[in-house]
């Protein structure tokens, strides 16, 4: 990608539930027409104007009309900006055209997808074209998977400082969380289940922790499905809803960085429990408000978002049994209050803070593409990283 761009970032999908939160965050943090040049985008001019008004944006805040199914409009949009921040999911239904446009025009791209089979498909289709055009395509820049991908990266860097070497084993343990799911997340999950029912190979991919490391299969991984009493945490642990998404991202980061954590690196992700579970939790720690399961476009209330939080423990373990404990904490509900902030900052970290000499074109994970830039920007988004001992 060459030449000056009209915008630093375009928030695509701004009329959706999470997209509006991203636009609201960008407006409150960077203003309209300030040092960061950004625009709202979606398929309807009228709805964009409505959302701009709802978030208190001035009429000078630019609006870009582009339909997810209009290839020409998507290409025109991507030529105007350094990065597209996309919240227009389910991505397997509505996101492929935008990724293709970015790969073709050399535009950077971030999203919040957890649809692993779609990430694998996009990587296979667009890796070579993105390398040629210079487009950096970074998937899973929301709650799945920045706190987890970056949490492991942070724990490994701290382990190297303390022990002189990276740790071959990391445990990710969700200690506490308060937050709800949106209708968009449920729609993505339902679309993925429907796709798996039609194509058994998708189910196999979803179960494979190395599904995003083409040509490489590492060591057998720990069982993250069976509850047990974990001596490393001193608590019972059980399955975590997002683990199958995040573990793939973590292993791809190790893969893309050249296996600094070892070809036999082992990682599992579970949630800490008060005791032996009486029954499995169907939503892995997430909850719904009084209105029940949300529809697309719906999600947690403002109060639910602002009173939400999450706390994730990482335990890096050396081969001789030494351990280092680190924590990642988010100051809003994970899926929306926090995701909207960290997604917006991830887009800016990629486009403004990450030189192409450091990260060339291709399909990346957050930590492999821009770990240093994310560490600088995440505190502003309410995501903190700490060493506990």
Secondary structure, DSSP 8 states (H G I E B T S, - for coil): --S--SEEEEEETTTSHHHHHHHHHHHHHH-SSSSS-EEEEES-HHHHHHHHHHTT--TTS-EEE--TT-HHHHHHHHTTEEEEEE----HHHHTHHHHHHHHHHT-EEEE----HHHHHHHHHHHHHHHHHHT-EEE---BTTBHHHHHHHHHHHHHHHHHHSS--SEEEEEEEEEE-B--HHHHHHHHHHHHHHHH-HHHHHHHT-TTTTSTT---S-----SS-EEETTTTEEEEE-TTHHHHHHHHHHHHHHTT-TT-TT-EEEEEEEESSS-SS--TTTT-B--TT-S--TT----HHHHHH-EEEEEEEEE-TTS-EEEEEEEESS-IIIIIHHHHHHHHHHHHHHH--TTTS-SEEE-HHHHHHHHHHHHGGGGTEEEEE--
